[in-house]
């Protein structure tokens, strides 16, 4: 039996989303390398936030010029700025500040709430209609993530947790805005224009916040990764995946992101991975696999735009 075109697109979207998630999974440990802990600070969080977007923005400008990409329409600018507020400013700044006070593993489990936040925002924005079974799987996966976070932190949430939750909200805003734009232009152009439109802010702030003390080479390596991959190339795959597979459904592959981050933190930061983490990782992946089979009614985003 031949595959339905939408089924093929959804499958491609899920794989591209997973590639984006794998790239983004290294963001937390690499940001931790870049900013350092409070007792051994490296690059300032403000510099990492603005600098990574400025570097990616300059690369994006070259890409747009080389491909002769058309300029965004005036009516698209508010959506571009909403995406920039979430992905360029809010998420990296909150993450950078939080990672001065908590390790990458702790941050990974708290930001595991991103799939539910993104799915809720997408369902509201795109007027999508996930089934009750889909929401049950998403809720179960997020409940597992929250339980894991509370177990690891002794049942208490901290100010750093509040920053991490702010990062989650910013991610939902940025991803859904980007997904809407990705239905109107190639996904790679979406993130490039988001970054280029942000340059008047990010470049001056990066220069102003340039570190005035030497830092370790590993801090610069972490900064280079978040600038090139987390802030730019990862979105090529992620936004294309959201556009092909649907933002509500593809966002659920984010459930595996915190556990990929946990695994990466072991060799990169020397953090310890325990059996409890592996158990929760397997349980969360199971909810993703079941949720993938649940129906989601999707209306084209272009029909719902005012």
C-alpha positions in Angstrom: 0.0 0.0 0.0 1.5 3.4 -1.0 2.2 5.9 1.7 0.0 8.9 1.9 1.9 12.2 1.2 1.0 13.6 4.6 2.2 10.5 6.3 5.5 10.8 4.5 5.8 14.4 5.4 5.0 13.7 9.1 7.7 11.0 9.2 10.3 13.3 7.6 9.2 16.0 10.0 9.7 13.8 13.0 13.2 12.7 11.9 14.2 16.3 11.2 12.8 17.3 14.5 14.8 14.6 16.2 18.0 15.9 14.5 17.3 19.4 15.7 16.7 18.0 19.2 20.0 16.1 19.2 21.8 19.4 18.3 19.9 21.4 20.9 20.6 18.7 23.5 24.2 19.9 23.7 23.1 23.5 24.4 22.9 23.0 28.2 26.3 21.4 28.8 28.0 23.7 26.3 26.4 26.8 27.9 27.6 25.5 31.3 31.1 25.3 29.8 30.8 28.8 28.5 29.5 30.6 31.6 31.1 28.4 34.3 29.7 27.9 37.8 29.3 30.7 40.3 32.5 29.8 42.1 34.5 29.6 38.8 32.8 32.0 36.4 33.9 32.1 32.8 32.1 34.1 30.0 29.4 36.5 31.2 25.9 35.2 30.6 24.9 38.4 28.8 27.8 38.1 26.5 27.0 34.4 25.7 23.4 35.4 25.0 24.1 38.3 22.7 27.4 37.0 21.3 26.0 33.7 20.1 23.1 35.4 18.4 25.5 38.0 16.8 27.9 35.4 15.5 25.0 33.4 14.1 23.4 36.5 12.8 26.5 37.5 10.7 26.6 34.0 9.3 22.9 34.1 8.5 23.4 37.5 6.7 26.0 35.9 4.5 23.7 32.9 3.8 20.8 35.2 2.9 22.9 37.3 0.6 24.5 34.2 -1.1 21.0 32.6 -1.7 19.4 35.9 -2.6 16.6 35.2 -0.2 13.6 37.6 -0.5 13.0 40.0 2.3 10.3 39.4 4.8 7.0 41.1 4.2 5.9 43.9 6.6 3.1 41.8 7.9 5.5 39.0 9.0 7.7 41.3 11.1 5.7 40.9 14.4 6.0 37.1 14.1 9.7 37.4 13.5 10.2 39.6 16.5 8.1 37.2 18.7 10.4 34.4 17.6 13.5 36.5 18.3 12.1 37.4 21.7 11.8 33.7 22.6 14.8 32.1 20.9 17.4 34.8 20.6 16.8 36.8 23.9 14.7 34.9 26.5 15.8 31.3 26.3 19.6 31.8 26.1 19.6 34.6 28.7 17.6 32.7 31.3 19.6 29.5 30.6 22.9 31.3 31.0 21.9 32.9 34.3 20.5 29.6 35.7 23.5 27.6 34.7 25.7 29.7 36.9 23.9 28.1 39.9 22.8 24.6 38.8 24.5 21.9 36.8 23.5 20.9 33.3 21.8 17.7 34.5 19.4 19.7 36.8 18.7 22.2 34.0 18.0 19.4 31.6 15.3 17.8 33.6 13.5 21.1 34.4 13.6 22.2 30.8 12.0 18.9 29.9 8.7 20.7 30.2 9.4 22.3 26.8 7.3 19.8 24.8 4.2 20.4 26.8 4.6 24.2 26.7 5.3 24.1 22.9 2.3 21.7 22.3 -0.1 23.9 24.2 1.1 27.1 22.5 0.9 25.4 19.1 -2.5 24.0 19.7 -3.8 27.4 20.7 -2.1 29.3 17.9 -2.7 27.0 15.0 -6.1 25.8 16.3 -4.9 22.2 16.0 -6.9 19.5 17.7 -4.8 16.7 19.4 -6.7 13.7 20.6 -7.2 13.0 24.3 -4.7 10.1 23.9 -2.1 12.5 22.5 -2.5 14.9 25.4 -2.4 12.0 27.9 1.0 10.8 26.5 2.3 14.4 26.5 1.1 14.9 30.0 2.5 11.6 31.2 5.9 12.4 29.7 6.0 15.8 31.3 4.9 14.4 34.6 7.8 12.0 34.5 10.2 14.8 33.8 8.8 16.9 36.7 8.9 14.0 39.1 12.5 13.3 38.1 13.5 17.0 38.7 11.9 17.0 42.1 13.5 13.7 43.1 16.9 15.0 42.1 16.5 18.4 43.9 15.1 17.0 47.1 11.5 18.1 46.4 12.2 21.9 46.3 12.4 24.3 43.4 14.9 27.2 43.5 15.3 30.6 41.9 17.4 28.9 39.2 14.4 26.7 38.5 12.2 29.8 38.0 14.7 31.0 35.4 14.6 27.6 33.7 10.8 27.7 33.6 11.1 31.2 32.1 13.3 29.7 29.4 10.7 27.0 28.8 8.0 29.7 28.2 10.3 31.6 25.9 11.0 28.5 23.9 7.3 27.8 23.3 6.9 31.4 22.1 9.9 31.2 19.8 9.2 27.7 18.4 5.6 28.4 17.6 6.3 31.7 16.0 9.1 30.1 13.9 6.8 27.2 12.9 4.2 29.6 11.6 6.8 31.4 9.5 8.2 28.1 8.3 4.8 27.5 6.5 5.4 30.7 4.5 9.1 30.4 3.6 12.0 27.9 3.7 12.8 26.9 7.3 16.5 27.9 6.9 15.4 31.4 5.9 13.2 31.7 9.0 16.0 31.4 11.5 18.4 33.5 9.4 16.0 36.4 9.2 15.2 36.1 12.9 18.9 36.4 13.6 19.6 39.2 11.1 16.6 41.3 12.3 18.1 40.9 15.8 21.6 42.1 14.9 20.9 45.8 15.7 20.4 44.6 19.3 22.7 41.6 19.7 25.9 42.9 18.0 26.2 46.1 20.2 25.3 44.2 23.4 27.9 41.5 22.6 30.6 44.1 22.0 29.6 45.9 25.2 29.6 42.7 27.3 32.8 41.4 25.9 34.7 39.6 28.7 37.4 41.7 30.4 39.2 38.8 31.9 40.8 35.7 30.3 38.7 32.5 30.3 39.5 28.8 29.6 39.6 27.5 26.0 36.8 25.2 26.9 34.6 28.2 27.6 35.2 29.6 24.1 34.6 26.1 22.7 31.2 26.0 24.4 30.4 29.5 23.1 31.4 28.5 19.6 29.0 25.5 19.7 26.0 27.4 20.9 26.7 30.2 18.4 27.1 27.9 15.3 24.9 24.9 16.1 22.4 25.8 18.9 21.6 29.3 17.5 21.8 28.6 13.8 22.2 25.2 12.1 20.0 23.3 14.6 17.0 25.5 13.6 17.4 24.5 9.9 16.3 21.0 10.9 14.0 22.0 13.7 11.8 24.5 11.8 11.6 22.3 8.8 10.5 19.4 11.0 7.8 21.5 12.6 6.5 22.7 9.2 6.4 19.1 7.7 5.1 17.1 10.7 3.0 19.7 12.5 4.2 21.7 15.5 2.0 19.9 18.1 3.2 16.4 17.1 6.9 17.1 16.3 7.3 19.1 19.5 6.9 15.9 21.4 10.3 14.6 20.3 11.7 17.3 22.7 10.8 14.8 25.5 14.1 13.0 24.8 16.1 16.2 24.8 16.7 16.4 28.5 18.0 12.9 28.6 20.3 13.4 25.6 21.6 16.5 27.6 22.1 14.3 30.6 24.2 11.8 28.6 26.3 14.6 27.0 27.0 16.2 30.4 28.9 13.1 31.5 31.9 13.3 29.1 31.7 17.1 28.7 31.3 18.2 32.3 32.2 15.1 34.3 28.7 15.0 35.8 27.5 11.6 37.1 24.7 9.6 35.4 22.8 7.3 37.8 20.4 4.4 37.2 17.4 6.5 38.1 18.2 8.8 35.2 18.3 5.9 32.8 15.0 4.5 34.1 13.2 7.9 33.6 14.8 8.3 30.2 13.4 4.9 29.0 9.9 5.8 30.4 9.9 9.2 28.7 10.9 7.7 25.4 8.1 5.2 25.7 5.5 8.0 26.0 6.9 9.6 22.9 6.6 6.4 20.9 3.0 5.9 22.0 2.1 9.6 21.5 3.5 9.4 18.0 0.7 7.0 17.1 -2.1 9.2 18.5 -4.2 11.2 16.0 -3.8 14.9 15.6 -6.3 17.0 13.5 -4.3 19.7 11.7 -5.6 22.7 9.9 -3.1 24.6 7.6 -1.6 27.5 9.5 -2.1 29.8 6.5 -5.9 29.4 6.9 -5.9 30.7 10.5 -3.8 33.8 10.0 -5.7 37.0 10.4 
